[in-house]
Amino acid sequence: TAAECEAIAMKHALALALSNGFEIVIFESDCQQVVNALRNDYLYANELDTLLSTCSSLLNSNANYNIAYVRMQANRVAHNLAKASLFQSSSSVHHYYPPNYISSIILNEI
């Protein structure tokens, strides 16, 4: 489901932030079901619950990690990053400068 895909992406993002020692992070998602579940400790009787439990543990492992809901229309940068990731053979982290393929989108949204 879409919620399971979002939860898997959130789990990977949380693990990446922790493994890189990022101290203050706001994780954003356009899946309100996942955001609400992580904020309010909702339980689901399916595979989603396992994913959300892992995400919740990772999120709670750092008091400076927060999660926010962002409407899909306001999330063009994330969608373009997700599309571009399909063509990369490995994960990458952009610490200071955004990749070229989203620079114009960021400038348009500022």
Order of alpha helices (4+ residues) and beta strands (2+ residues): alpha-beta-alpha-alpha-beta-alpha-alpha
